Amino acid sequence: MRSMLSAFPTEKLVLHKMDGSTASVIALVDRNMIHTDDVTVSIEEGDIYERTLPNGAKEYFRILDRGFYKGDHGIPDNYQSRVEKVSKNAAERELFQPDADEKPHKLFISHSSKDKEYMEALAEMLEDIGMPDGSFVCTSVPGHGIPGGSKIFDWLREQFLTCDLRVLFALSQNYYNSAASLNEMGAAWVTKATDTLLLLPGFSFSDIQGCVDPREMGISFGMEEAELKHRLNEFKDALISEHHLPVITQARWERHRDKFIKTIREIAEKKATTDESEDHIEGDYTPVVGQYDVGNIPVEPAFLLVYAAAGNGQIMKVQTLGSPTQVSASGKEFMADMSQRESARWVEALDLLITWGWVKAVGHKGQIFELTGTGYKKADWLKEGMQINTDNEPLEELQEFE
């Protein structure tokens, strides 16, 4: 198809893309518009056209509206881009001479090595949105660690000083059990790095301790689905802005985002159900009150889970001013009295269920929790193995286990 610009005085322009690439384009420059029917080149808002005049001087035009038009009746597809002229100094500073005072942006993912599977899914999503090599550091993922031979804390200190650093705290019980992770948290706090909170499955805002402000809104897999997706959208937008990434289409981003959410939840489900043979009950069940693990379930979280499953599937944690926190399941009371000791006993039981991924938070206040699919299966297993009679009130039934 013949070019619609063949009868007009066209010229060769250089198109500078926001990702740093360039392309040669035959176009017609007309005041505040630049026309081209070369649609093999992707033109986007924010790109800059460079025009060389006959005397060698250069002019620059920033694209405000790319103005793509579908061809029809012999007219080919074309761009009729609305542009604004920018000064040589402004264009060259933007294109070729980044501000020397601006530190490079970098994302550091502070996490526990025991959460490696979650971090691999996160790194894949970051790669999918265009984060280049070296722009983020996640020491558990090959290719995104620190340089070989470097001492991790010396290297981290250097990054805090030389980069405009955003630290993503991937919080979990594993994180708080890791001295190295807590040291990273302290270093980030000292340097006033920008923080993003990512609460992994089984961890809630009420579990946050240390330097991180629990009032800061973050990304939690205990959130409602719409809110979780909204928070991930905000995180993506911040990274695109800070690292000057090419804009990703909404449809493509949503595919990557939803894949990430699905993968994280599958990992959590797998962790909660790993090696069922270790969890089965043989003979009489003896409650354990020492070192808690998933294979030896203490009586308190077992009772919370079983009674919640027998009712509406919810566990409530309510704190009123001046009173200990109260925990109940499906409207049933478990605390023998309103002492701080009893409160601590049942709050800890709920925390264990959250950590194991058997219950999840609903909403943002950390007061209502619902059983997960795994939680219901574990409740049935515990009820049968421990022979818990949910027709009785919890306080009455608990006497059989004291």
N, C-alpha and C positions, 0 to 999 in steps of 0.2 A: 504494500500500500504506500502510495506516495506521501511524503511528509507534507502536512498542511502548512508548514513554515517555509516551503521551498521558494515562495514568491516574496519572502521578507528577508531583510538584512540580519541574518543570524550570525552568531559568533560562538567561539568555544569558551566555555566557562569551567572553572574547577569547583566542584561541590565538596565542601568539607563536612563530613558526617560527625555527629556528636560522639561516635565511638572512636574517632581519630582517623578513620579511613577517608580516602578521597576518590573522586570519580570525575571523568571528563564528560561534559554535557554540552550538546549543541542546543542553543537557546536563543530566544528573542527577548531582549531587555527593553521594557516599555514602562518608564516612570516607576511606579510602585508595584509593577507586575513583571514576572519573568515567566515566559511560556516555553515549554518544551514538549515534544511528543516522544521523547526517548524514555519510555516507561520501563526499560530494563534496569534503570537505576531507581532505588528506593529513596524517595524524598520525604523528609519528615520535618515537622515544625522544630525550630531550633537549629537546623543545619544552616550553614553559611555558604553563599555563592561568592567566589572570587573572580573578578573581571579584570583583565589586563587591557589597558587603553593603548592606542597606537604609539604614544610617546613612552610607554613602559610603566606608567603609573598604574596603581591598582585601586580598584573600588571593591567594597564588600557589602553584601546584602544578607541580612538575616531573614529566614523564612518564618513568617507569622502564620500563614495558612497555606498548606501545600496545594490545595485546590485541584484534586484529581477529578477528571471528567471522563466518563465512559464514552467511547466513540460510537458514531451512528451515521448512516447514510453517507458512507465514504470518508467520514472524518475519523481519524485514528484516536485511540485512547491518548489522553494528554494531561499535562499538569499546567494549570494557570495559577502560579503561586503568588500570593500577596506577600510583599517583602518590605523591609525597612532598611534604609541605608545606615551603616554604622561606620564610625571613623576607622582609619587604618590602625591607629594605636589600640583602640578597643578590640578590633578583630584580631590583630596579631597577638595581643596580650592573652586573649581567650583561646586562640588556636595554637600558638607556638611558644608562648612564654608564660606558663602557669606561675601564679603568685609565689615567689620564693618564700614568703612568710607563711604560706599555708602548708601545714603538715599533711602528709599523705594519710588517708583514712585507712583504718584496719579494724577488722572484727576479730576479737579474741573470744573463743568459746571456753569458758571455765566450767569444767565438769569433772565427774568422777570416772576413772577408767572402767569402773564396773558398769557404767551406763554406755559402754562403747557402741552397742547395737543402735541405740537411739541416736547417737552422734553420727553414725554412718548415714542414717536416713536424713538427718538435718544437713549434712555436708552435700548429699546428693541434690537436695532441693536448692541449696545455695549455688551449686554448679549449674543447675537447670535455669536459674534466672540470670546467669551470665557473670557471676562473681569470678574474676580472673585469678589465675594462680598467684599466690602470695598475698591476696587481699583479705584472706581470713585464715586463722590458725585454730586447728583442732587436733591436739596431740595424739588422740586415739585413732585418727584416720590417716592411713598412708598417703603421702603426698601433701599433707597439710600440717605437718609437724614443724618443729624448730630445726634449724641447721644442725647437721651432725657434729657432735663434739662440743656443742654449746652447753653450758650449765643453765638449766631451765630458768632459775630465778634471776641469774645475771642477764640472760636474754630477755626475760619479761620486763625487768627494770629498764632495759634499754628501749624496748618497745613503748613502754609507758611514757618515756621522756621524748622520743622522737616522732611518735605518731599521734594523730588525732584518733584516739582509740575508743571503740565501742566494745564493751564487755557484755557478752550474753552469759548470764548465770543459768546453767541447766541444773535446777535444784531438785534434789531427791534426798532420801534418807542416806543413800550412799555418799552423796556430796558432803553431808554434815559429819559423816564418819571418816572422812578423808582429811588428814592434816594438810596435805598439799593443796587441796581445793580451798580450804579455809584460809591458807596463806595467800592464795591468789585473790580471794575475796578482800582480804585486808589490803593488799597492794593496790587493787582497783579503787578502793575507798580512799586511800591516801592520795592517789593521783587525781581524784575527782573525774575519773573516766565516765563517759556516758554509759548508763546501765540499761539492759533489757533483761527482764525476768522470763524464763521459760520453766514452768513447773511441770515436771514429768509426771506420768500417771502414778497415782497413789500418793501424791504430795499436794498439800493445800496451802493457801496463803497463811492460815493460822499456824503452820509448821515453821514459818520463816524465822530465823534467829540471826544474830550477829549484826554486821554492818549494813546489810541490805534492808531497806525500808519496806516493811510488809504492807504499808498503805499504798505503795506505788503499784499502779495497775500493770499487770504483765500478761503473759500468755499461759493459760492453764488448761490442761486436758480434762479438768473437771468442770470447765465452763459449758454452758449451753452451746450447741453446734454453731448457731449464727454468730454468737459473740466470739467464739474461738476463731472462726474464719475472718471476722472483722479485725481481730488483733493481729493475725498473721498478715492480712492485707496491709496494715499500718507498718509492720516490720519490713515487709518487702518494699514499700514506698520509701521508707527511710534509707534503706540500703541503696536503692536506685539513685536517690538524690545525693547521698554522700559519696558514692563511688562513680557517679556519672555513667551509670550503666545504660545501654540501649533500652528504650521503653519496650516492655513485653506486652503482648496483647492480653486482654482480660481473659479470653477463653483459654489461651495457653497457660497463663498463670494459674487459673483455677484448676486445670488438670494437674499441674505440679503440686499445688497446695493440697488438693484433696487426696492425692496419692500419698503425700507426706503424712497427713492425718491418719489415713487408713493403715499405713505401715507402722506408725507409732502404736496404734491401738492393737495391731496384730502382735507386735513385740511384747506389749504389756500382757496380753492374753497368754502368750506362750510362756512368759516368765511365771505367770500365776499358776499355770497348769503343768509346768515342767516336771517330768518324772512322777506321774501319779502314784506309781508303786511305792514311793517314799512316804506318801501321805495317807495310805490306807490304814485302817484300824484293825489290829489283830487282837482277839480276845477282849478282856475288860479294858476300858479306857481309863487312864489315870491322868488327870489334869496336871500340867507342868507349870510350876511357878518360878522357874529359875531363868536360865538363858532362853529367850523365846526364839523359836524358828518355825518355819512353815510346817515342818513335819511334826511338831509337838505343840498343839494349839492350846493356849491357856483357856481356862473356863470362861473368863469374862468376854473376850471377843467371840467365842463360840456361842454364848448365850445371846449376845447382841444380834449376831447374824441369824441365828435360828428363829428368834422371836420376830425379827423384822421380816423374814421370809414368810412366816406364818400369818402376817398381817398385811399392811399396805406396802411393804418393801422399803420403808424409810426409817432412817435413824436421825434423831434430832439432837443438836448440841446447842443449848441455850444458856447464855450468860447474862445475868441481871446485875446491875450495879450493887456492889456490897455483898453479893452472894456467890458461893462457888458455882462453877459451871455444872449444869444438869444435863445428863444424857438419858435419852429414852428411845425405845424402838417400838414402832406401831402403837404408840400411846401407852406402852407398858413401862412401869417404873422399875429401875434396877438398883438404885441407890438406897441403902438401908437407912441412911440419915443424910442430913445436909452438911456433913463435915467436909473439910478440904481433902481429907484422906480418901473418903468415898468418891469425891469428885475426880481426884487424880487417878484412882483405880479405873474408872469407866472412861475417862478421856483417853487414857493410855490404850485401853481396849479398842476404842474407835480409831485411834491413830494407827494401830497395827492393821486393822482391816483396810484402811486407806492405803497403807504402804504395800500390802499384798495385792492391791487392785481388786478387792472383793466388794468394795463400795466406792462410790465416786460422789464428789460434791455436785450439788445442783444450785445454780445461781452463783452469786458473787460474795455473799456474806459469810459463807462457811458455816451455816447453821443447819442445812438440810442435806442429807446424804441418801443415795439410793443404791440398792444392790445392783451389781453388774451381773451379766450372764454367768460368769464364773462364780460370783457370790452366791447365786441361787443353787448352783450345783454343789458348792461346798456346804451350804446350809443343810441340804438334804443329807449329805454324807455325814455331817456332824450330828444331826438329829438322830439318825439311825444308829450311828456308832456309840454315841453317848446316852442314847435312850432318853432324850429330853422330852418331857410331856408338856407341850405348849398349852394344854387345857388348863394347867395350873398357872398361877401368877409367878413371875420370875423369882421374886423373893422367897416364895414358898419352895419352888423347884431347886433353887440354889442351895438350900439346906442339905440336899442329897449329895452335894459335891464338896461340902466343907469338911 
